[in-house]
Each structure stands twice: as C-alpha cells, then as structure tokens.
Amino acid sequence: MQKDTPLKGKLFIISAPSGCGKTTLAKRLLEDDLGLEHSVSVTTRPPRPGEIDGVDYSFVSHKTFDKMVSGGEFLEHEDNFGKFYGTPKNGVEKILKKGRSVLLSIDVKGAMRVKKLYPKRCVLVFILPPSIKALKKRLHGRKSDKAEDIRRRLKLARKEMSYKDRYNHRVINDRLDAAYRRLKNIIITEQDK
C-alpha cells in the first residue's frame, strides 16, 4: 500500500505504559458500536489467563515472527522485554478498504511508525496513569510480573510518557469509567471530522 492512500477509515492508536488500562479501555471501545474494528496484533509472548489466540493476540513462535518480519508483513514491530509484538499490514488494510476505522493498541515507537505511514489518517490517544505511584501499585496488583520486571516496566513507563505531547489526545485513567467516557467522546468527535 502506498503512503496514506485515499481510504475512508481512520486509524485510532491507543498507547500507554504497561498497567494503565489500555487493553481494558480498548475492549470497551470495541464492545460499543463506534464503527471500530480491532487489528489483532501478533506476539511471541505466552497468553495471559483468559486471552484467546486470534482474538486478543495471534500468539506465534519467535521463528514465525522472524519470518513475518523478513516478509515485510508488519506495519510496525517491537521488542518489549524479550517478547515481540507486531501489527500486521494486511489486517489493517482490509479494514480500511471496507471504509471502517481501525483501533490499534500499540506502544509509542510503533505509533510513531504508523503515523509516518498514515499521517492524515491517524488519531493518537495516550493513556496516562494518575501517578507513577498508582502505576506501581497496579503493576504489583496484576501479580503477573516479578519485582525486577516491574522495575523495568516503571523505567520504560517514564520514557514512554515523554512521548505524550506527540499524541493528539491524552486521557488520565484515574477512574476507569470516567477515563472510558473521555476516550469514547474523543473517538466519536474524531469520527465526525
């Protein structure tokens, strides 16, 4: 696909440090009838409890992921703590060709890469924690990471938050329902532009 070809849909990109509720907020957006379709990311990490292959992520081996990278199958891909994530080009283009908008839940580096490919079509939303202290508490509460992993995630969170001003919108997830209402309003307003 050429850069930013004339398709109808928009690319809504949500980024956030780990533990800010990005996945929960994205799922709620998709449950509402907002004209959004989810692009299923590919990852080499194992599924978390309750995650379904092909729905939440496509879970693949490192070898398969490497082949996909070599084949140019991703709009963007990134290594996060030794686990790889990528956004398949084909899935995004199929949704856009149907005239629908795409919801991508990706990290800040990936968001910047996709924005370069689709500068007029992207709407970037950054989800922030109320504070680093609150984020640390959330990460510990998930009980899915070791203490060292949490320290690395908090260090990365500070770095990721430095990108927030490159986003069209910022939402503080202080209370999930309030953050969701703000996020939903952004999607509706941007869809109408």
C-alpha positions as CSV (number, residue, x, y, z in Angstrom):
1,M,0.0,0.0,0.0
2,Q,1.2,3.5,-0.8
3,K,1.5,6.0,2.0
4,D,-1.8,7.4,3.1
5,T,-3.9,6.3,0.1
6,P,-7.5,7.6,-0.1
7,L,-9.4,5.2,2.1
8,K,-12.3,6.2,4.3
9,G,-11.5,4.8,7.7
10,K,-9.3,6.3,10.4
11,L,-6.5,4.7,12.4
12,F,-7.1,5.2,16.1
13,I,-4.0,4.4,18.0
14,I,-4.0,4.0,21.8
15,S,-0.7,3.8,23.6
16,A,0.0,3.6,27.3
17,P,2.6,2.3,29.7
18,S,2.0,-1.2,30.9
19,G,-0.6,-1.2,33.6
20,C,-2.5,1.9,32.6
21,G,-5.6,0.0,31.4
22,K,-5.1,0.3,27.7
23,T,-6.3,-3.2,26.9
24,T,-9.4,-2.8,29.1
25,L,-10.3,0.5,27.6
26,A,-9.7,-0.8,24.0
27,K,-12.0,-3.8,24.7
28,R,-14.8,-1.5,25.9
29,L,-14.5,0.7,22.8
30,L,-14.9,-2.4,20.6
31,E,-17.9,-3.5,22.6
32,D,-19.7,-0.2,21.8
33,D,-21.0,0.4,18.3
34,L,-18.5,3.1,17.3
35,G,-17.6,1.8,13.8
36,L,-14.2,0.5,15.0
37,E,-12.6,-2.8,14.2
38,H,-9.7,-4.3,16.1
39,S,-6.5,-5.2,14.4
40,V,-5.2,-8.3,16.1
41,S,-1.5,-7.9,17.0
42,V,1.0,-10.7,16.7
43,T,3.1,-11.6,19.7
44,T,5.7,-14.1,20.8
45,R,4.7,-13.8,24.5
46,P,2.5,-16.6,26.0
47,P,-1.2,-15.9,26.5
48,R,-2.3,-14.4,29.8
49,P,-5.2,-16.1,31.6
50,G,-8.4,-15.5,29.6
51,E,-6.7,-14.4,26.4
52,I,-7.8,-16.1,23.2
53,D,-5.5,-16.8,20.3
54,G,-6.7,-14.9,17.2
55,V,-8.9,-12.6,19.3
56,D,-6.7,-10.9,21.8
57,Y,-3.5,-11.6,20.0
58,S,-2.1,-14.0,17.5
59,F,0.4,-16.0,19.6
60,V,3.3,-17.2,17.5
61,S,6.8,-18.6,17.9
62,H,9.9,-16.5,17.6
63,K,10.7,-18.3,14.3
64,T,7.3,-17.5,12.8
65,F,7.6,-13.8,14.0
66,D,11.0,-13.5,12.4
67,K,9.7,-14.9,9.1
68,M,6.8,-12.3,9.2
69,V,9.4,-9.5,9.8
70,S,11.5,-10.8,6.9
71,G,8.5,-10.9,4.7
72,G,7.5,-7.3,5.4
73,E,4.2,-8.3,6.9
74,F,4.2,-5.7,9.7
75,L,3.3,-2.0,9.7
76,E,5.4,-1.9,12.9
77,H,7.0,-4.3,15.3
78,E,8.9,-4.0,18.6
79,D,10.8,-6.0,21.2
80,N,9.4,-5.4,24.7
81,F,11.3,-7.2,27.4
82,G,12.3,-10.0,25.0
83,K,8.7,-10.6,23.8
84,F,8.0,-9.3,20.2
85,Y,4.8,-7.6,19.1
86,G,3.8,-6.5,15.6
87,T,0.8,-5.0,13.7
88,P,0.0,-7.0,10.6
89,K,-0.3,-4.8,7.5
90,N,-2.8,-7.0,5.8
91,G,-5.4,-6.8,8.6
92,V,-5.3,-3.0,8.8
93,E,-5.6,-2.5,5.1
94,K,-8.5,-4.9,4.8
95,I,-10.4,-2.9,7.5
96,L,-9.6,0.4,5.9
97,K,-10.7,-0.8,2.5
98,K,-14.1,-1.7,4.0
99,G,-14.4,2.0,4.9
100,R,-14.2,1.2,8.6
101,S,-11.9,2.6,11.2
102,V,-9.2,0.6,12.9
103,L,-8.3,0.5,16.6
104,L,-4.6,-0.2,17.3
105,S,-3.3,-0.8,20.8
106,I,0.4,-0.4,20.4
107,D,3.5,1.1,22.0
108,V,4.8,4.6,21.4
109,K,7.5,3.6,18.9
110,G,5.0,1.7,16.9
111,A,2.6,4.5,17.0
112,M,5.2,6.9,15.6
113,R,6.0,4.5,12.7
114,V,2.3,4.0,11.8
115,K,1.8,7.8,12.0
116,K,4.6,8.2,9.4
117,L,2.8,5.8,7.1
118,Y,-0.7,7.3,7.5
119,P,-0.1,10.9,8.7
120,K,-3.6,12.2,7.8
121,R,-5.5,9.2,8.9
122,C,-4.0,8.6,12.4
123,V,-5.6,9.8,15.6
124,L,-3.3,9.1,18.5
125,V,-4.5,8.8,22.1
126,F,-2.1,8.4,25.1
127,I,-3.5,6.9,28.3
128,L,-1.7,8.1,31.4
129,P,-1.7,6.8,34.9
130,P,-2.8,9.3,37.6
131,S,0.8,9.0,39.0
132,I,3.8,6.7,38.9
133,K,2.9,5.6,42.4
134,A,-0.5,4.5,41.2
135,L,1.0,2.7,38.2
136,K,3.4,0.8,40.5
137,K,0.5,-0.3,42.7
138,R,-1.4,-1.5,39.6
139,L,1.6,-3.5,38.3
140,H,2.1,-5.2,41.6
141,G,-1.7,-5.9,41.7
142,R,-1.6,-7.8,38.4
143,K,0.6,-10.4,40.0
144,S,1.9,-11.4,36.6
145,D,5.4,-9.8,36.8
146,K,8.4,-10.3,39.0
147,A,9.8,-7.4,41.0
148,E,12.6,-6.8,38.5
149,D,10.1,-6.8,35.6
150,I,8.1,-4.2,37.4
151,R,11.1,-2.0,37.9
152,R,11.9,-2.3,34.2
153,R,8.3,-1.5,33.3
154,L,8.3,1.6,35.5
155,K,11.5,2.8,33.9
156,L,10.0,2.2,30.5
157,A,6.8,4.0,31.5
158,R,8.7,7.2,32.3
159,K,10.3,7.0,28.9
160,E,7.0,6.3,27.1
161,M,5.3,9.2,28.9
162,S,7.8,11.6,27.4
163,Y,6.0,10.9,24.1
164,K,2.6,12.1,25.3
165,D,2.9,15.5,23.7
166,R,3.3,13.9,20.3
167,Y,-0.3,12.5,20.6
168,N,-3.5,14.2,19.5
169,H,-5.2,13.5,22.8
170,R,-4.2,12.4,26.4
171,V,-6.5,10.7,28.8
172,I,-5.7,10.1,32.5
173,N,-7.0,6.8,33.7
174,D,-7.8,7.8,37.3
175,R,-11.1,6.0,37.4
176,L,-11.9,3.5,34.6
177,D,-15.4,4.6,33.8
178,A,-14.5,8.3,33.7
179,A,-11.5,7.6,31.5
180,Y,-13.6,5.5,29.2
181,R,-16.2,8.2,28.8
182,R,-13.4,10.7,27.9
183,L,-11.9,8.2,25.4
184,K,-15.2,7.4,23.8
185,N,-16.0,11.1,23.4
186,I,-12.7,11.5,21.6
187,I,-13.5,8.6,19.2
188,I,-16.9,9.9,18.4
189,T,-15.7,13.5,17.9
190,E,-12.8,12.4,15.6
191,Q,-15.1,10.1,13.6
192,D,-17.3,13.0,12.8
193,K,-14.4,15.2,11.4
